[in-house]
């Protein structure tokens, strides 16, 4: 996954009728700045209100995902959200002139094709991926529907659907790589059973539904008169009520197209988490309701782990070994406090310190209860920050970095012999006038031990 946030390289518009309202609608997708997220603007309402596209703003999940803010609401957003998320778009302003997005052909393919047409623009900010490190599950005990996410090396999905239907019984779909979304998932269309049509119509829904924008499944024989009446309501020719099967103008793209569409819907609903995920989704009989419950649970988990420990693989080749660190830093025993650098980004660095019982400071701090001094933890953070800055210079040996300010320091956990500390140091603002402002975090395992913000100055050696 590319570590930079992305937005659209230009705007595009799509128009068509709404699935539930039957209205003629236009939705326009616009570039947005870094850390903007997804937002939807109702340009047809007074004041043109903007709705944040996040899971907490979902107010209804009947046959689609509905986002609301005050009196403003927008439905059927999931196909567009899936296309944005799968295309790696982090920031986008969507403007629509009505209460729902156009259904188009019932899939996400037109969104994906237009995203490709205008192109994707890389922004300066880092993409904030939430890494799943332990199993998370949401289950509906009444229905048996469940969504589980497990640790994995990337984001992938497995979906199983089950219906009491002779036409559509069990189906399975999987997506191992978001790069395959366009070819494997995006063209899958929404679907409905004929037996569901009357209740949906009675509820004032699917006014814009037809055989061009949905797969209709006729799996339970009904009287010819009733079948004809439904055909008249949805504007299709009368058909033989004894002939069961799929009713649509375009044949199935895949035999498991309904399961693939359920996978598409999950991606769209999970886009409302607001962050990309690294983990494997296993969904059993998913739907918008449980999708939203899972998205809300994930947002809560992310808030509880707002500062996430970096993933440390001791077997991986370091980005900087101790010899390279010695080339950049003037520190030597007993004050060189970084053993290796595991990762370097454009505005961050991750370093490791293995704390042993032989550290000289444990002789006096404290002999009977050895604890690593907090000031040395902050010093180690600053050494990480110094390595990040010095690594960017052409002649780093001619420069040194010095503290000029420390603030917002908090100690959360003792560091003791045997601990492995993983530091993440981020640039708060770009380097200016040889001044660097950084925020540092020190983790032991998954627990935050220390955090601090510090300012350093890069000075040329005499």
Order of alpha helices (4+ residues) and beta strands (2+ residues): beta-beta-beta-beta-beta-beta-beta-beta-alpha-beta-alpha-beta-beta-beta-beta-beta-beta-alpha-beta-alpha-beta-alpha-beta-alpha-beta-beta-alpha-alpha-beta-beta-alpha-beta-beta-beta-beta
